[in-house]
Amino acid sequence: MSASSVPATATQDTTSDAAHDATPTERDAGTTRVDVRPLHRRLGPGDRIRFGSFLGVLVLLVVWSAGSALGLIDQRILSAPWTVLTTAGDLIADGRLQQNLAISAQRAFLGLGIGIVLGTVLALVSGLSRWGEALLDGPIQVKRAIPSLALLPLLILWAGIGETMKVVTITLGVFVPIYIHTHNGLRSIDSRYVELAETVGLRHWAFIRKVVLPGALPGFLLGLRFAVTGAWLSLVVVEQFNSTSGIGYMMELARTYGQTEIIIVGLVLYGLLGLLSDGAIRLVQRRALSWRRTLAD
């Protein structure tokens, strides 16, 4: 029997049964089935939580306070939050905290500034020139594999135990992430932009200003986040080597006298500085890269 001889009623019944078997929220559009159910949830991480970066810190503070209040945390091992707060107030009152913080910040920002400039220049030379990459990338990758703190014995021999050694150590902890991520950003620039620049006849410096620098900006800002963290980590260590000032010196002196609460004040201060620095860079990142649509938005 040919298809044309099938009764129309049978065809209608078959179509009716198929429509009945389908879910009420699905309809056929030609040969493509379309799901018309409303999207009840958004894919991805969802909407941004205001002050979300501080939520985990707040939870940690609540757990710490509860453990101290219930006697679950030995005060000789970890002082209670209110004890730390009182100690911080006393240090502020006699001016010790502000003085040491100013010296630590000066060291950190000086090393950070030098490291940013050095890492950016080296990344540009290596990223824009094959000869530059051949000469620079290998030694920097070797440095990347050697922790900056492992170089401290040599740096002490070369530069002594003064401010120069501290700033150089911080610089070494900063320039490598700046170089790595900026170099990766340069090499990730879409080749079509380069072809377009050649087509419109951009000169070398105009090409760097209008194509290279904007293209490398995402990588540079990501490297900057790692660099800021590296600066504070290096500062924590170098300030405990024969220093006479700074937050690290204050903590080392407190260790000598068994003053746990002052050590915790220093740790909390380092943590706050790192958190605020990273938050500031993330804010700049969102503003400078507002043209990109990512899951972080």
SULMOQUI-V818201 format. One record per residue. N is the residue number from 1. RES is the residue in three letters. SS is DSSP state (helix for helix, strand for strand, loop for the rest). PSI is psi in whole degrees, -180 to 180 (999 if undefined). D_FIRST is the distance of its C-alpha to the first C-alpha in Angstrom with 2 decimals. Layout:
BEGIN
n: {N;N}
res: {RES;RES}
ss: {SS;SS}
psi: {PSI;PSI}
d_first: {D_FIRST;D_FIRST}
END
This chain:
BEGIN
n: {1;2;3;4;5;6;7;8;9;10;11;12;13;14;15;16;17;18;19;20;21;22;23;24;25;26;27;28;29;30;31;32;33;34;35;36;37;38;39;40;41;42;43;44;45;46;47;48;49;50;51;52;53;54;55;56;57;58;59;60;61;62;63;64;65;66;67;68;69;70;71;72;73;74;75;76;77;78;79;80;81;82;83;84;85;86;87;88;89;90;91;92;93;94;95;96;97;98;99;100;101;102;103;104;105;106;107;108;109;110;111;112;113;114;115;116;117;118;119;120;121;122;123;124;125;126;127;128;129;130;131;132;133;134;135;136;137;138;139;140;141;142;143;144;145;146;147;148;149;150;151;152;153;154;155;156;157;158;159;160;161;162;163;164;165;166;167;168;169;170;171;172;173;174;175;176;177;178;179;180;181;182;183;184;185;186;187;188;189;190;191;192;193;194;195;196;197;198;199;200;201;202;203;204;205;206;207;208;209;210;211;212;213;214;215;216;217;218;219;220;221;222;223;224;225;226;227;228;229;230;231;232;233;234;235;236;237;238;239;240;241;242;243;244;245;246;247;248;249;250;251;252;253;254;255;256;257;258;259;260;261;262;263;264;265;266;267;268;269;270;271;272;273;274;275;276;277;278;279;280;281;282;283;284;285;286;287;288;289;290;291;292;293;294;295;296;297}
res: {MET;SER;ALA;SER;SER;VAL;PRO;ALA;THR;ALA;THR;GLN;ASP;THR;THR;SER;ASP;ALA;ALA;HIS;ASP;ALA;THR;PRO;THR;GLU;ARG;ASP;ALA;GLY;THR;THR;ARG;VAL;ASP;VAL;ARG;PRO;LEU;HIS;ARG;ARG;LEU;GLY;PRO;GLY;ASP;ARG;ILE;ARG;PHE;GLY;SER;PHE;LEU;GLY;VAL;LEU;VAL;LEU;LEU;VAL;VAL;TRP;SER;ALA;GLY;SER;ALA;LEU;GLY;LEU;ILE;ASP;GLN;ARG;ILE;LEU;SER;ALA;PRO;TRP;THR;VAL;LEU;THR;THR;ALA;GLY;ASP;LEU;ILE;ALA;ASP;GLY;ARG;LEU;GLN;GLN;ASN;LEU;ALA;ILE;SER;ALA;GLN;ARG;ALA;PHE;LEU;GLY;LEU;GLY;ILE;GLY;ILE;VAL;LEU;GLY;THR;VAL;LEU;ALA;LEU;VAL;SER;GLY;LEU;SER;ARG;TRP;GLY;GLU;ALA;LEU;LEU;ASP;GLY;PRO;ILE;GLN;VAL;LYS;ARG;ALA;ILE;PRO;SER;LEU;ALA;LEU;LEU;PRO;LEU;LEU;ILE;LEU;TRP;ALA;GLY;ILE;GLY;GLU;THR;MET;LYS;VAL;VAL;THR;ILE;THR;LEU;GLY;VAL;PHE;VAL;PRO;ILE;TYR;ILE;HIS;THR;HIS;ASN;GLY;LEU;ARG;SER;ILE;ASP;SER;ARG;TYR;VAL;GLU;LEU;ALA;GLU;THR;VAL;GLY;LEU;ARG;HIS;TRP;ALA;PHE;ILE;ARG;LYS;VAL;VAL;LEU;PRO;GLY;ALA;LEU;PRO;GLY;PHE;LEU;LEU;GLY;LEU;ARG;PHE;ALA;VAL;THR;GLY;ALA;TRP;LEU;SER;LEU;VAL;VAL;VAL;GLU;GLN;PHE;ASN;SER;THR;SER;GLY;ILE;GLY;TYR;MET;MET;GLU;LEU;ALA;ARG;THR;TYR;GLY;GLN;THR;GLU;ILE;ILE;ILE;VAL;GLY;LEU;VAL;LEU;TYR;GLY;LEU;LEU;GLY;LEU;LEU;SER;ASP;GLY;ALA;ILE;ARG;LEU;VAL;GLN;ARG;ARG;ALA;LEU;SER;TRP;ARG;ARG;THR;LEU;ALA;ASP}
ss: {loop;loop;helix;helix;helix;loop;loop;helix;helix;helix;helix;helix;helix;helix;helix;helix;helix;helix;helix;helix;helix;loop;loop;loop;loop;strand;strand;strand;strand;loop;loop;strand;strand;strand;strand;loop;loop;loop;loop;loop;loop;loop;loop;loop;loop;loop;loop;loop;loop;loop;loop;helix;helix;helix;helix;helix;helix;helix;helix;helix;helix;helix;helix;helix;helix;helix;helix;helix;helix;loop;loop;loop;loop;loop;loop;loop;loop;loop;loop;loop;helix;helix;helix;helix;helix;helix;helix;helix;helix;helix;helix;helix;helix;loop;loop;helix;helix;helix;helix;helix;helix;helix;helix;helix;helix;helix;helix;helix;helix;helix;helix;helix;helix;helix;helix;helix;helix;helix;helix;helix;helix;helix;helix;helix;helix;helix;helix;helix;loop;helix;helix;helix;helix;helix;helix;helix;helix;helix;helix;helix;helix;helix;helix;helix;helix;loop;loop;helix;helix;helix;helix;helix;helix;helix;helix;helix;helix;helix;helix;loop;loop;loop;helix;helix;helix;helix;helix;helix;helix;helix;helix;helix;helix;helix;helix;helix;helix;helix;helix;helix;helix;helix;helix;helix;helix;helix;helix;loop;loop;loop;helix;helix;helix;helix;helix;helix;helix;helix;helix;loop;loop;loop;loop;helix;helix;helix;helix;helix;helix;helix;helix;helix;helix;helix;helix;helix;helix;helix;helix;helix;helix;helix;helix;helix;helix;helix;helix;helix;helix;helix;helix;helix;helix;helix;helix;helix;helix;helix;loop;loop;loop;loop;loop;loop;loop;loop;helix;helix;helix;helix;helix;helix;helix;helix;helix;helix;loop;loop;loop;helix;helix;helix;helix;helix;helix;helix;helix;helix;helix;helix;helix;helix;helix;helix;helix;helix;helix;helix;helix;helix;helix;helix;helix;helix;helix;helix;helix;helix;loop;loop;loop;loop;loop;loop;loop;loop;loop}
psi: {133;162;-29;-18;0;131;145;-35;-37;-41;-42;-40;-41;-44;-40;-42;-40;-40;-33;-37;-30;153;150;-12;7;137;150;129;94;-117;2;128;128;130;114;14;143;142;103;-23;153;136;154;-173;-12;-172;153;137;123;132;33;-28;-25;-5;-46;-37;-40;-42;-43;-39;-40;-44;-43;-46;-43;-43;-38;-42;-35;-2;15;-19;123;125;-23;-23;-45;111;152;154;-40;-31;-42;-41;-42;-42;-42;-39;-40;-40;-35;-40;-39;3;-2;-40;-47;-42;-48;-36;-40;-41;-42;-44;-38;-45;-45;-46;-32;-48;-38;-44;-46;-43;-38;-47;-47;-47;-38;-45;-46;-37;-40;-44;-45;-36;-25;-3;129;-36;-41;-41;-41;-35;-33;-38;-41;-54;-37;-36;-35;-45;-37;-34;-13;117;141;-34;-23;-18;-3;-44;-42;-42;-35;-40;-39;-42;1;-164;20;-158;-33;-45;-40;-46;-40;-41;-43;-41;-42;-30;-10;-43;-27;-51;-34;-46;-50;-50;-34;-41;-43;-39;-38;-44;-11;1;133;129;-20;-32;-37;-43;-38;-41;-39;-36;-42;-1;36;138;171;-50;-35;-36;-42;-43;-39;-19;-51;-53;-46;-35;-32;-9;-44;-44;-40;-45;-35;-43;-33;-37;-44;-36;-42;-44;-43;-36;-46;-37;-44;-37;-40;-42;-49;-26;-8;8;95;38;156;8;165;164;-40;-40;-42;-39;-41;-39;-40;-35;-39;-38;7;30;85;-37;-34;-37;-43;-37;-45;-43;-44;-38;-44;-45;-42;-41;-44;-42;-44;-39;-45;-39;-38;-41;-38;-36;-46;-39;-45;-38;-45;-29;35;-18;-14;140;111;174;-18;-16;999}
d_first: {0.00;3.79;6.69;8.29;6.57;7.84;11.16;14.18;16.13;14.05;14.56;18.16;18.67;17.58;19.92;22.55;22.48;22.87;25.69;27.25;27.21;28.90;32.66;34.10;35.89;32.94;30.89;28.33;29.79;27.09;26.09;29.45;30.28;33.79;36.11;38.15;40.40;44.07;45.94;48.49;50.40;51.46;50.73;53.86;57.33;57.50;60.28;63.72;66.22;69.55;72.32;69.75;71.85;74.62;72.49;72.61;76.35;76.87;75.04;77.20;80.32;79.37;78.83;82.15;84.00;82.56;83.42;86.97;87.51;86.33;88.47;85.55;86.77;90.24;92.28;94.08;90.82;89.05;91.04;89.58;88.17;91.03;93.58;91.99;91.99;95.66;96.54;94.77;96.80;100.02;99.14;98.43;101.68;103.82;101.89;100.81;97.08;97.13;99.39;97.34;94.05;95.37;96.38;93.04;91.09;93.27;92.52;88.79;88.37;90.58;88.62;85.32;86.36;87.52;84.41;82.05;83.85;84.04;80.42;79.13;81.29;80.32;76.61;76.88;78.76;76.33;73.18;74.10;75.64;74.43;78.08;78.77;75.91;77.15;80.65;79.99;76.73;77.81;81.11;79.54;76.84;79.70;81.46;78.27;78.28;81.91;82.54;85.15;87.15;87.47;89.45;92.00;94.63;94.58;94.57;97.57;99.40;98.57;98.92;100.94;100.11;100.54;98.19;97.03;95.44;93.62;92.23;91.19;89.35;87.44;86.67;85.23;82.97;81.75;81.22;78.71;75.88;76.62;76.35;73.21;71.12;72.46;71.87;68.29;67.83;69.16;66.87;63.85;64.29;61.19;61.91;60.41;63.44;65.73;63.96;64.22;67.93;68.46;66.62;68.79;71.89;73.12;76.40;76.88;78.48;76.11;73.20;74.72;75.41;72.10;69.58;71.14;72.94;70.14;67.65;69.93;70.82;68.12;69.24;72.90;72.57;70.72;73.50;76.05;74.78;75.29;78.62;80.04;79.20;80.79;83.91;84.51;83.80;86.30;88.81;88.75;89.84;92.34;94.25;95.13;96.91;100.56;99.81;102.34;100.00;96.39;93.99;93.65;97.45;97.63;95.10;96.93;100.22;98.68;97.44;101.01;102.23;99.24;98.18;94.50;94.05;95.12;92.71;89.86;91.02;90.73;87.27;86.01;87.53;85.85;82.52;82.92;83.92;80.86;78.51;80.00;80.01;76.36;75.50;77.38;75.54;72.15;73.13;74.07;70.82;68.73;70.78;70.92;67.22;65.92;63.63;61.55;58.88;58.73;58.10;61.88;61.90}
END
